[in-house]
Amino acid sequence: MISHLVLLKCRPDVSQTQIDDMFTQLNSLVGVIPGLLSCSGGENNSPEGINRGYTHGFVMQFESIEARDNYLPHPEHKKVQPAIHTVLNECEDNVLVIDF
């Protein structure tokens, strides 16, 4: 199994409706993109204070490396990307992605 972890720096003026829409669109990919097993995400609520400006994140679970690799160029993934870009802060490091 492959975990796809994405951290986002969202603009402070973004509405909760926009954030909810982004997560709804991401969650809707489960069952549509082959090999995408789950998606969960939300707003940072860690009390540690070491989030380095990342305000939201999500994790997708894929059944294999191949499933993850097929997700990246998938047309349904491409349809969700504008919802993500709409909420992002305008800075160089507004997204951090690691897979493990």
C-alpha positions as CSV (number, residue, x, y, z in Angstrom):
1,M,0.0,0.0,0.0
2,I,1.1,3.6,-0.8
3,S,0.2,6.6,1.3
4,H,0.1,9.9,-0.6
5,L,0.4,12.8,2.0
6,V,-0.3,16.3,0.8
7,L,0.1,19.4,3.0
8,L,-1.4,22.7,2.0
9,K,-0.9,26.4,3.0
10,C,-4.3,27.9,2.5
11,R,-5.1,31.5,2.2
12,P,-6.6,33.1,5.4
13,D,-9.5,34.6,3.4
14,V,-10.6,31.3,1.9
15,S,-14.2,30.4,3.0
16,Q,-15.0,27.2,4.8
17,T,-17.3,26.4,1.9
18,Q,-14.3,26.5,-0.5
19,I,-12.3,24.2,1.8
20,D,-15.3,21.8,2.2
21,D,-15.8,21.8,-1.6
22,M,-12.1,20.9,-2.1
23,F,-12.3,18.0,0.3
24,T,-15.6,16.8,-1.1
25,Q,-14.1,16.7,-4.6
26,L,-11.0,14.9,-3.3
27,N,-13.2,12.3,-1.5
28,S,-15.3,11.8,-4.6
29,L,-12.3,10.3,-6.4
30,V,-12.5,7.2,-4.2
31,G,-14.3,4.5,-6.3
32,V,-13.7,6.5,-9.5
33,I,-9.9,6.2,-9.8
34,P,-8.8,2.5,-9.9
35,G,-6.7,1.6,-6.9
36,L,-7.5,4.6,-4.8
37,L,-8.7,3.0,-1.6
38,S,-9.4,6.0,0.7
39,C,-9.0,9.7,1.2
40,S,-9.2,11.7,4.4
41,G,-8.2,15.2,5.3
42,G,-8.9,18.4,7.2
43,E,-7.6,21.4,9.0
44,N,-4.4,21.3,11.1
45,N,-5.3,21.0,14.8
46,S,-1.9,20.0,16.2
47,P,-1.0,21.8,19.5
48,E,2.7,21.3,18.7
49,G,3.1,24.5,16.7
50,I,5.5,23.1,14.2
51,N,3.3,23.0,11.1
52,R,5.4,25.7,9.4
53,G,2.4,27.4,7.9
54,Y,0.7,24.3,6.5
55,T,-3.0,24.7,7.5
56,H,-4.7,21.7,5.9
57,G,-3.8,18.3,4.6
58,F,-5.0,15.1,3.2
59,V,-3.9,11.5,2.9
60,M,-4.8,9.1,0.0
61,Q,-4.3,5.4,0.3
62,F,-3.5,3.5,-2.9
63,E,-3.3,-0.2,-3.3
64,S,0.1,0.0,-5.2
65,I,2.7,2.2,-6.6
66,E,1.1,1.6,-10.0
67,A,-2.3,2.8,-8.8
68,R,-0.7,6.0,-7.4
69,D,1.2,6.5,-10.7
70,N,-2.0,6.1,-12.7
71,Y,-3.8,8.6,-10.4
72,L,-1.4,11.4,-11.1
73,P,-2.3,12.0,-14.8
74,H,-5.9,10.7,-14.4
75,P,-8.5,13.1,-15.9
76,E,-10.6,13.0,-12.8
77,H,-7.6,14.0,-10.7
78,K,-7.0,16.9,-13.1
79,K,-10.6,18.1,-12.6
80,V,-10.0,18.4,-8.8
81,Q,-6.7,20.3,-9.1
82,P,-8.4,23.7,-9.7
83,A,-10.3,23.4,-6.4
84,I,-7.0,22.9,-4.6
85,H,-5.2,25.7,-6.4
86,T,-8.1,28.1,-5.6
87,V,-7.5,27.8,-1.9
88,L,-3.7,28.0,-1.8
89,N,-1.7,30.8,-0.4
90,E,0.5,32.5,-3.0
91,C,4.0,31.4,-1.9
92,E,6.6,29.2,-3.3
93,D,6.1,26.3,-0.8
94,N,2.3,26.2,-0.6
95,V,2.2,22.5,-1.2
96,L,4.2,19.6,0.2
97,V,3.8,16.1,-1.0
98,I,5.4,12.9,0.2
99,D,4.5,9.3,-0.6
100,F,5.5,6.3,1.5
